[in-house]
């Protein structure tokens, strides 16, 4: 638990939001600030050709609904199918966090570790 707390203090992939703020976030109403330059940088970092960009999406590793930040460290290239599967887990964890069943920091750690 202490490691999770320390990780939260040193990572920049999450925003410093309260639980009330996180639970007030509505998925489609939360404004994202991912620029075209950021999208290009993620494709380069992940060694994916830009020519593939119409088949792929940029997704937040830790979703904004769990406090994820719009920073390169928190962005990844994903297939639409993988992103859709991940959306289900994001929504489940958001509900669990807001119901007091899972700590926010634990939900964020699960999203960091999520793999298709």
N, C-alpha and C positions, 0 to 999 in steps of 0.2 A: 504494500500500500504506500509506503514511504517513497519507493522508487517511482510509482505513478505520480505522486505529488511533485517530486523533484522534476520529473519529465515535463509536467505541465508548466513548471516555472521557467524552464529553459527552452521550450519549443516555441516557434513562431507560427506554427500551422493552425493555431486556434486564436480566437478573439477573446479578450477578457470580459466575458459576459456573465451575468448572474444567472442562476437557475430560472428565475422569473423571466428574464429576457429570452433565454433559450426556449422556454416553454411557450412564449408568446410569438415565436417565429412561425410564420405560415410559409410552407415550402415555396409556393409560386410568387408570393408577395415580397420575399426577401431579396432585395436588389443585389445582384452580383456585379463585381467590378473586375472582370477578366477581359483585358484588352487583347486586340489582335496581336500585338507584340508579345504579350505573355503566352498566347496560344502558340505562336511560332517558336518561342523559347522552349516550351514543353515538348513540342515535336522534335526539336533539335536535341534536347537533353535525353529524351527517350529513344533517340535514333530511329524515328519514324519519318518517312518521306512525307513532305507537305502535300504531295500529289494524292495521298490517301485521306486527306482531311475531310472529304465529303462522306467517307464511309465510317469515320471515327468521331468521337466526341472528346472534349476536355471535361473531365469530371473532378470534383473535389474528393480527395481521399477521406478527409473528415468533412462531412456535409455541413453546409452553413446552418442547417437546422439543429446541428449539435455543436455549433459554435465555431465551425471551420472558417479559416481565413482565406481571403483571395490573394494568396502568395504562391510563388512557384513551387515551394516545398510541399504545398498542399494540393497541387494539381497533377493530374495524370491523364494519359491518353487511354481511352477505353473503347471497346466495341459498344454499339448501342445495346446489344443483348446483355453484355456484362453489366452495363450501367443500369439497365432495367432490373436485373437480379439484385444488384446492390441497393437500388431504391427501396426494395422491400425490407431489407435489413436496416437501412437508415430509418425508415418509418417506424419499424418495430422498436428500435432502440430509442427513438425520440419519445414514443409513447411510454416506454418503460422508465425512462429517465424522469419524465414529467409525472409519472404515477409513483415515483419514489422507490421503484423496484431495482434500479440500476443507478450507480453513481455516474454523473456526467463524465468524469475523468476516465472511468472504466469503459463507457460507451465510446469515447474518443479513441482509447487504446484499441478497442475491438475494430474500429473502422480503420485505424492505421494498419492493422494486421490482416484486414479483409483481402481475400484472394478469390478470383472467380472459380 
